[in-house]
Amino acid sequence: MSHGRAHNRLHRWLAKESRHQLRKFIDNTLPKDVFLTKFKERKRNLVGT
């Protein structure tokens, strides 16, 4: 079933918006450096396995 271009555009926008909200939430609740250290820790764990 084809919804057309506007439908795709809407859903792309919605996805982008939800990601943006998530990022804003993370930025507001966690200081940047804490987030970065957690990310690096996870990355190190992944490389280690």
Secondary structure, 3 states (H helix, E strand, C coil): CCCCHHHHHHHHHHHHHHHHHHHHHHHHHCCHHHHHHHHHHHHHHHHHC
